[in-house]
Amino acid sequence: MKKVVVLGAGLVGAPMALDLAKNKEYAVLAVDYNEQNFTKLQKAGVQTKKMDLSAKGSIESEIGAADFVINATPGFMGFESLRRIINSRKNCIDIAFYPEDMFDLDELAKEKGVTVISDIGVAPGMSNLLSAYGTTLLDEAEDIKIYVGGLPIKRELPWEYKAPFSPVDVIEEYTRPARFVVDGEVVTKAALTDGEIIDFPVVGELEAFNSDGLRSLMNTLKVPNMIEKTLRYPHYIDKIKLLRDSGFFDTEKRMINGVEVSPIDLTSTLLFDQWKLNEGDRDLTVMQIRVSGIKDGKPQTHIFDLYDEHSPETGIHSMARTTGYTATVALRLLDAGLFKDIGVSAPEALAYSKANVDFMLNGLKERGVLYKHTIK
């Protein structure tokens, strides 16, 4: 039985470990510093180990006997974790959403002879793969629009939002400039700009705004117009802009009653409980990818729709399902020998083989994550 080591056993890491260990398909070791994440895993027979993965030699000591590694460490340590995995000569599925450029480790991965698929969650991840796949169905691709959001099913004021990860990571999305492509040129605007109301199947009207979500697509696809927008319930933009413009997201420390306090740290602390996605909270994921262009001399658009909800049977949140299962299906893709490219690859690299696309979509469908493809 092949061994998989999952680095990080949080909201997404734990469901990945459970999926891989189901029916004893793989021998799985989940490593995390927080032992509270281990309860369900241990009941399911998943081996667990408490460890500070930032400590020198910690990752290397645990992955030595692994056939595959999943990097689900927090974003602030994700890039360095991946470097250590590659140096250990281990093939890796990487969902650590770090700010660094994944391709900065491509040369190292090639030198070590390993295969890495990075950013392989829902968005980035399936958004990349299906965007690229859509371009293969056209003679000429002209425009890609990606709309994606994770939301609570129960809307509660004032935020009508729950975060599947740390508030500081969410806030970073609201402060980082959004980059997109217009007429072949990269354009930068502030996040939260160009708000629009769009009606989606099942969930209804949502508010879309600019965010920096294209990542690798800006460099790997030669499509003249590309943009990703984040989705929230209507009127969310104004609430976040009020916090941002009032200085609540500032990183520079202020002296308050003799104590130095960073506004962003205070804001994150206050929002943690308000935004926390607790066990039992029901969430949904909605995504729509529109790839437009020319086919046989006529305009054509390929639309990929995802609507997914928290699973009452397993208790696994939708964002964990849509992100984690994408990663575990991608691991099975590597194990099946369908993708063998040495180096660091983005998800869109899978799109140029119909067998790979079908493998991913069918694997997700088996786990109840369904993508609907329509052509207009």
N, C-alpha and C positions, 0 to 999 in steps of 0.2 A: 504494500500500500504506500503510495507516494505521500510525502509529508509537506504540509503547507504551514508556514509561520505567518500569523497575522499580527502585525505590529500596530497596536492600538485597538482596544476592545470597547470603544464607546458606542454612541448611538448607531453608527454605521458599521464599525468594526465587529461588534458582537453578532449582528445578523449575518454578516459575511461568514464568520466562523461557523455559525449554526448551519448555514446553507451548505458549506463545503463538507461538514462532518455528517450531514444527514445520510442515512443509510450506509454509514461507514465508507463513504466514497473516498475520502482522504483522511489521513491522520493529521489533526489540526492542533496547533499550539497557539493560543492567544496570549499576547504579552502586553501588559498595561501596568501603570503605576497605581491605578485606582482599583482596589480589590472589590469594591461594590459592583463593578461591571462583570464580575465573574459568576454570580449566582446562577443565572439561567444557563450559562455555558457549562458549568460543572454538572448541572442536572442532566444536560444533554450528552455528557461524556466527553466534552471538549477539554483537553488539557490546558491549564492556565498557569501563568507565572507572573508574579508581581516583580516589576523591575523599572528603574529609572532609565528610559531608553536614551536619554541625553548623556548618560555617563559613558566614559571612555570604555570601549570594549564590550559594552552591554549587548548591542545589536549583533556584533560579530559572534559572540559566545552562543547566541540562541539560534542563529540561522545556519550554522555550520553543516548540519545534517539535512537541511531543507532542500526539497526539489523546487519549490516556488516560494516566493515571499510576497505578501501584500503590504504595501506601505500605506497605513492609515493613521500615521502620526499627525499631530496638529500642524497647521500651516507654518508656524514659526520655526519648526524643526524639521519640516518635511524634506527640504532640499538636501540638507546635510545627511539626513537619514538615508535618502536615496543614494547619495554618494557612497556611504558606508556599505550599503547593500551591493552596489555595483562592484566595489573593491573586493567584496567577498565572493564575486563571480556567481551571483545568484540571479536567475531570471525573475523579473518582478512585475507585478501589477501595482501601479502607483496612483492613489487617489488623494494624496496629501496636497491640498490646494495652497501652494506656496507662491509668493510673488516673484521668485526668481524664474529665469528662463530654463525650461526643461532641457532644451537642446545644448545648454552649456555642459551637460554631462554626456552628450552623445559620443564624443571622441573617446572618453574614458570607457563607456560601455562597449564600444567597438574594440578597444584595446583589450578589454577583459573577456570579450566574446560572449556577452550576455544580451538578452532581449528584454527590453523594458517598454511597456505601454503606459504612458502617463496620462493624467487627466481623464481617466476612463470611468467617469460616473454618469450622471444624467446630463448635467450642463455645468461645466464642460464634460464631454463624453459622447453620449448619444446625439447631442446637438451637433457636435462636430462630424460624427460618423454619417448621420443622415443628411446633413448639409452637403457633404462631399458626395455621398451616394446620389443625391438628387442631381448634381451636376453631371453625373455619368449617364443620366437618363435623358439629357438634352443635347442637342447639337451645339448649342451655345448658351451658357449660363450668364445671366445678366444681373440677377438680384437675389440676395438671400436675406430673409428676415427671420430672426429667432425671438420668440416670446416665451418666457419661462418664469415660474414662480412656485414657491412652496407656501401654503397658507393653512391656517386652522379652519376646520369645517365650521366650528362654532365661532361666530364673530362677536368679540367682546371689546367694548370701548375701554380706553381711548385708542388702542393701537390696532385692533383687529388683525393681529399678527403674532406668530410664535416662531422662534428661531430654533432650528435643529442643531445649532452650534453656538459658540460663544457670541454674545452681543457685540464684543469688540471686533470680531471678524465681519459681522453684518455691517456695522458702522463703517468699517474700512471700505466696503463697497459703495457707501454713500458719499465718501470723501475723495476716493480715487477718481481722477479724470477718466471719462469714458472715451474709448477710441473706437472708431468705426471707419468704413471705407466708402468714399463717395467719388464716383468717376475715376476709380483707380488710385485715388490718393487717400492716405490716412488722415482723418479729421479728428480733432480732439475737442470735446465739450465737457463741461462740468456734469457730474452725475446728477440724476434727478431732473434733467432737462427734457424738453420735448414731450411732455406728458400727453397721453391720449387715452380715451376710453374705448375699449374693444370688447365686443361680445363673443364669448367662447362657449362651445358646447358644454352642457351640464352645469357649469359653474356660473354662467351669465356674465355680466359686465365687470371688467377689471381695468385697473389703471396701469398703463405701461409707461416706463420711463427709461432714459438712457443709462446703461451701466457698462462696465468694462469687461464684457464677457466673451468677446471673440477669441482672445488669447491667440493660440497658434494659427487659427484660421486666417488671420491677417497676412500671414507669410506663406502658408501652404496652398491656399486656393487663389487662383488668378481670376477672381470674379469682381467686376468693377464696382458693385455696390453691395455692402454687407453690414449688417447691424444686429446687435442683440439688445433686447430690452427686458427689464425685470418687471414682473407682474405683482401687483398688490390690490387689495380692495380699494375702491374709489376714495379719494380725499386723503390718502396716506402721504402723498408727496408733501402737501402743505405742512403736515405735522412734523415730518423729519426736517424739512427746510427751516422751520422755526427753531428747532434745536440746533441745527448746524449754524445758522446765521446768528444765533445768540451766543455762540462760543462754547456750547456744551460738548463739542467734539474736539476742541483744541487739545493739543498734546503738551503745550508749554505749561509748566507747573506754576501755580499761584500760591501765595502765602495766605493762609486762612487760620486765624487764631493761633499763630505761631507754628502751624504745620503746613508743609508744602504738599499741595494736592494738584494732581493733573485733572482737568475737567473731563477728559475722556475716560479716565479711570473711575471717577465718581459716577458719570453717566452710565457706564457699563455695569457698575455695581448696582445701581438703582434699577436698571432695566433687566438685570439678569433674572430675577424672580418673575417680572411681568412678562418677559418674552420666553421664558423657559418652556420647552416642550416636555411636559411631564408624562410619565407612564399613564396610559389611559386617555390622554388627549388625542383627539382624532384630527388628523391633518390630511391634506390633499396636495397633489402635485399636478400642475397643468403646464403643458408645453405645446407650442405650435411652431413648426418650421416650414417656411414657404420658400421654395426654390423656383425662381421664374427665369424664363429664357425662350429660346427658339427651338422647335422640333419640327423637322420636315417643312421648314419655311413658315410655320405658324406659331403664334405665342402659346406657351404652355406653362402651367405652374403645377409643381408637385408639392402637396401639403401632407405633412406628417403630424398627426395629433396624438398627444398623450394625455389621458386623465386617469389618475390613480388615487386611491384612498388608503388610509390606515387599515391594516388587516385585523378585524376583530378576532379571527381565529388564532393568529399567532401573537397579536399585540404589537407587531412591528410597524413602526411609523412609515408613512408613504415615502418620505425623503430618504429613509434608510433603505427601503425596498428598491426604489428607482435608481439610487446611487449604488448601493452595495451589490445588488444582484447583477448590475451591469459589469461590475468588477469581477464577480465570481464567474460569470459566464465567459468573460474575456480570459480568465485563468484557464478555464476548460478549453477554450480555443487554442491557447498555447500548448496545453497538454495534448490536444488532438493533433498537433503538428500542422495546423492550418495557417499559422503565422510564424515565420522563422526569421524575420528581419533582425539582424544584429544591430544593436545601437538603441537609442531612445526614440520611440515613435509616438506621435500624437494619435488620438483615436481615428482621425480621418484617414490614416494610412490603411485601415482595415476596409475602407469603403470601395476599393478598386477591385475587390474580389467578391462576386455575388455569393460565393460559398460562405465567406466570412460574414457578410451582411445577414444572410439567412440564418446562419448559426447563432448570431447575436439575437436577432429578433425572435427566433423560435425558442431559444433558451430563456429569454425574458417572458415570452408568452406562457411557457410551462410554469413560471412562477407568478403568473397573474398580472404581469406588467405588459400592457397591450399598446402597440403603436398602430394607428390607423393611417393608411396611405390612400389619398385621393388625388385625382388628376383633373385639372381644369384647363 
